[in-house]
Amino acid sequence: MAPTPSERLRALGIELPAPPAPVGSYAPVVLQGHFAWVSGQIATEAGLVLQPGRVDSEVSPEVARNLARRATLQALSALAAHLGSLDRIERVLRVAVYVAISPGFDRAHEVANGATDLLVEVFGEHGRPARATIGVAGLPKNAAVEVECFVAVR
């Protein structure tokens, strides 16, 4: 039997951050039937945005890739808090990664790999989602990356 997502996290030595608190009039997770949507997550620590700015001019693509990974961990934390366990996730269906880019930066897809690589590490092939990567002029709180996801649950 394959290891559960919780077991994989432990084996990888990954600890989820505290679940995010909404900073507006929205829910971090909405569950409807067998689907859960996670609101956009940005990488924060102690309420502060990590490495703010636009990718390429103020934040390196490598750092931004790690921010995408960190934002995805926050999304998983929100799911774990709402569902009671990540082991209820049957499949990651779609991930959208928004990257605040400098003009001319055309490697946002490489930044997004930070999010989806983590999901594959944790969920195996059931973590390989459909993905949209969108380069934008700016994100909330001057974040470099924002990640949202959509999952199927048991």
C-alpha positions in Angstrom: 0.0 0.0 0.0 1.3 3.5 -0.9 2.1 5.9 1.9 -0.5 8.5 2.8 0.1 12.2 2.2 0.6 12.6 6.0 3.2 9.8 5.9 5.0 11.3 2.9 5.2 14.7 4.6 6.8 13.1 7.7 9.2 11.1 5.5 10.2 14.3 3.7 10.7 16.1 7.0 8.1 18.7 6.0 6.1 20.4 8.7 3.1 22.4 7.6 2.9 26.1 8.7 0.0 27.3 10.8 -3.2 27.5 8.8 -3.7 30.9 7.2 -6.2 33.4 8.6 -8.2 35.3 6.0 -7.3 39.0 5.6 -10.6 39.9 3.9 -14.2 38.7 3.5 -13.5 35.2 2.1 -13.0 31.7 3.4 -9.5 30.0 3.2 -11.2 26.8 2.0 -14.6 26.1 0.5 -15.8 22.5 0.5 -18.8 21.5 -1.7 -19.6 17.8 -2.1 -16.4 16.0 -3.1 -14.4 19.2 -4.0 -12.4 21.7 -2.1 -11.2 25.1 -3.4 -8.3 26.8 -1.6 -8.2 30.6 -1.8 -5.0 32.2 -3.1 -2.1 31.8 -0.6 1.0 33.9 -0.4 4.2 33.0 1.5 4.1 34.7 4.9 5.8 34.3 8.2 4.5 36.0 11.4 2.0 37.9 9.2 4.7 39.4 7.0 5.1 38.6 3.3 8.4 36.7 2.6 10.6 38.2 -0.2 8.1 40.8 -1.6 8.5 42.3 -5.1 8.5 41.4 -8.7 10.2 38.3 -10.0 13.4 39.0 -12.0 14.0 42.6 -10.9 13.5 42.3 -7.1 13.2 38.6 -6.4 15.2 35.9 -8.2 13.4 33.2 -10.1 15.0 30.6 -7.8 13.7 32.4 -4.6 10.3 32.8 -6.3 10.2 29.0 -7.0 10.7 28.5 -3.2 8.0 31.0 -2.5 5.6 29.0 -4.7 6.5 25.9 -2.7 6.0 27.8 0.6 2.6 29.2 -0.6 1.6 25.6 -1.5 2.5 24.4 1.9 0.2 27.1 3.3 -2.6 25.9 1.0 -2.1 22.4 2.3 -2.2 23.7 5.8 -5.5 25.3 5.1 -6.8 22.1 3.6 -5.6 20.0 6.6 -7.3 22.4 9.0 -10.5 22.4 7.1 -10.7 18.7 6.3 -9.1 17.3 9.4 -6.4 15.5 7.4 -4.6 15.7 4.1 -5.3 12.0 3.8 -8.8 12.9 2.7 -7.5 14.4 -0.5 -8.1 12.0 -3.4 -6.5 14.1 -6.2 -5.2 17.5 -6.8 -7.2 18.7 -9.8 -5.9 22.1 -10.7 -3.4 24.7 -9.4 -3.1 28.3 -10.5 0.1 30.1 -9.8 0.2 33.9 -10.1 3.7 35.4 -10.5 4.3 39.1 -10.1 6.7 39.6 -12.9 9.0 42.3 -14.2 8.4 43.4 -17.8 9.9 40.9 -20.2 10.2 38.0 -17.7 9.0 34.9 -19.5 9.9 32.1 -17.1 6.9 32.2 -14.7 6.3 28.5 -15.6 9.6 27.6 -13.9 8.5 29.5 -10.8 5.2 27.5 -10.8 7.2 24.2 -10.7 7.9 25.0 -7.0 4.2 24.5 -6.3 3.5 21.5 -8.5 6.8 19.6 -7.7 5.8 19.7 -4.0 2.4 18.4 -4.7 3.9 15.4 -6.6 6.3 14.8 -3.7 3.4 14.7 -1.3 0.6 13.0 -3.3 2.5 11.1 -6.0 0.9 11.1 -9.4 -2.4 12.1 -7.8 -0.7 15.4 -7.0 0.2 16.2 -10.6 -2.6 18.7 -11.5 -3.7 20.7 -14.5 -2.0 24.0 -14.0 -2.3 27.6 -15.0 0.6 30.0 -14.6 -0.2 33.6 -14.9 2.3 36.5 -15.0 0.8 39.6 -13.3 1.8 43.2 -12.6 1.2 42.9 -8.9 -0.2 40.7 -6.1 -1.7 41.5 -2.6 0.8 42.8 -0.1 3.4 43.0 -2.9 3.8 39.2 -2.8 6.0 37.7 -5.6 3.8 34.5 -5.9 0.3 33.5 -5.1 -1.0 29.9 -5.3 -4.6 28.6 -5.3 -5.7 25.0 -5.8 -8.7 22.8 -6.4 -8.8 19.2 -5.0 -11.1 16.2 -5.0 -11.8 14.8 -1.5 -13.1 11.6 0.0 
